Amino acid sequence: MSHCLWVLPDRRALVANRDNDRVQVFDEEGEWLGKCGPLDIWTTTDGSRIYVTEQAPRVICFDAYDRVQRRARTFGVYPHDV
């Protein structure tokens, strides 16, 4: 089940797939490009940073090339929405 969708400035679509604990990445033609972490997504306006929440509970920051830049644990409440 998809949980949320975010389109980056370069037209890649990020789809949070909660049941499979991942974010799927698609190009503008709908071709699957890969995957990264789960639950919810937020990006900077220029798409240079992508923030993804996990059920761990943790927030992961990726750069525009899907490389992990930072990770942070959350306390008390799962980071369901960014």
N, C-alpha and C positions, 0 to 999 in steps of 0.2 A: 504494500500500500504506500503510495506517495504521500508525503507529509507537507512538503512545501517546494516551491520552485523559485529560482533566482536566475535572471539572465545577466551575464557580464557584458561590459562594453564591447568586447570582441565577439559578441553574439553566441558564446558558448552558454548552454543552459545547464544549471546545476539542479538536480532533482533529489530531494531527501527521500530515501527509501527506508522508512523506519523498521519495517518487518525484517529487512536484511541487514540492518545496522550499517548503512553506507550512504554516500552521496554519489549518484551517477552523473557523469559529465557527457553532454551531447553537443555536437556541432549544430549549426542552424539548419542543416538538412535532416537532422534527427539521427545521425550516425553516432553510435556509442564510442566515446573517446577514452573512458576509464572510470575510476571510482576513487573516492576518498572517504573520510569519516562519516557519521550518521546524523540523525534527528533534525536539526534546524540550521539555517544558513543566513549569514549577513555578510555583505562585502562593503568595502569603501567605494565611493562613487566612481573612482577611476579603475576599479577592479584589481588593484595592486595587492590587496589583502583580502583573504576569504576566511571568515570565522565560521567554524562548524561545532555544534554541540554534540556531546556523546552521552550515552547512558551511564558512563563510568562513575560518577559525574565529572566531566572535564570539557574544556573548550580548547579547540586546536585552531591555530592561525596558520594558513597556507599562503604562500606567495602566488603570483599570477601563473606560475609554472607548476603548481601543485606540490611544491616542496614545503615541508613542515618548517615553520619559523619559530613557533612558540607553542607551549602547552600550559594550561593552568587548571588546577583542580578547583571545583566549587564545593562549598560546604552548606549543609542544611537542606537545600532544595536542589533538585536536578535542574540543570540549565536548559529547560525545555524550549523556551523561546529566547532568542538573543535580542 
